[in-house]
Amino acid sequence: MDYLQINGGKKLNGTVTISGAKNAALPVIAATILSDSPVKLTNLPNVVDIRTLLKLLTMLGGKVVHEGTVATIDNGSITSHKAVYEIVAQMRASILVLGPLLARFGECEVSLPGGCAIGQRPIDLHLKALESMGASIEIKGGYVHAVAPEGGLKGAKIIFDKITVGGTENTLMAAALAHGTTTILNAAKEPEIVQLCVMLASAGVSIEGIGTSELTIEGTGGKPLTFPQTEIIPDRIEAGTYLCAGAITNSEITLNKVDVEHIRASIDKLESMGFDFTIDGDTITIHPAEEIKPVNIITVEYPGFPTDMQAQFMAVAAIAKGESLIEERLFENRFMHVSELNRLGADIWLKGSTAAVKGVEKLYGADVMATDLRASSALVLAGLVAEGTTNVRRIYHLDRGYDDLEGKLAALGADIIRKREQK
Ligand code: UD1
């Protein structure tokens, strides 16, 4: 198994180019199931989750040509409608094939994703929405078996009890091929949702309210879509992570190919911690702070502070001058990085869903273990400033969602290399 070895204490400088967004690319790839002709996607990030979903499509019978950041997907040849456990267990987001498979073929089976390190993560809201559209759903042998009514899914009014990104995406894709109008209330508004709406609209699906919490979709009544070439938006979480790399090392670094509007919440928090920014189009530079101040954070849905940036900010807060409070409101168990950061000398106290982070003068290198995707990047960030050597183990989590993290950090001047565990 690979691990990352970091010798801390190096200042960073230079420019890093941000990749396409994993969380935008996944629903875009799932949406290609709504088409029976080839779709070309560009600016895909080079991460394991993308390859996993593309593999799932080939297992269904789709034809995928994937090279670098570009993939051409032809789902005209899909013969199987079953997303098997072996793939879904590797990546929860595989559940995103449920809506489009059901909408296009009228029947499908998708393995239940189960829980994960950051919490239970149920899919009840996805299923309830599809049932409102007339689907019969049965859970048997670990699989969701969904069947559309005679003639196909029907438009419906769906009110989400809770804002759900994946649930909104599945419903949007199902609604695109349904008969009649679907209204989604309390829809998620994340940039990834906007990208999916724009993609569906580019194929002629009428969608009102894009970017708001009320979406109205006119379905095609079962007619497959034809998509023009689609470019994946920049990854706001990767961008936020590099801003935190600049912040924790108190260095000046520049990020290219960023959508600054998507990272406003992270910029605001870093400004309150004492950092300045220069913004020029899709380029942003973070400037060092005279003193890193503590910060108070509550994770909420977009456009508020993202849960996917919580761990990285905790790493920065660990060396701030003073005490920070970080409250996690989206996932009940998303604090696995706390004990690992404390192994590096951080002083973090956890009570319920809030972490009190007392800034320390110094972190010290140690062996730490990655527990989930974003927690892993927080440990890497801490390793960049920890005195001595930090080994971050179980980095398969990182590989799921960060495109060449160690290569990009090394190019900025970090002393970081990937090593293989001796058996
Ligand atoms: C997506 C992101 C993930 C991010 C999360 C919140 C992808 C691939 N993943 O995950 O990185 O952290 O949004 O911004 O885009 N819930 C239910 N029932 C459901 C669905 C969700 O109770 O049927 C709950 C979840 O447990 C969680 C909350 O709703 O507490 C939000 O989850 P959701 O927005 O659905 O997250 P994901 O789409 O899984």
Residues whose N, C-alpha, C, O or C-beta is under 5 A from the ligand:
A	BS01	UD1	N23 A93 R121 P122 I123 D124 L125 H126 K162 I163 T164 V165 G166 G167 T307 D308 L330 F331
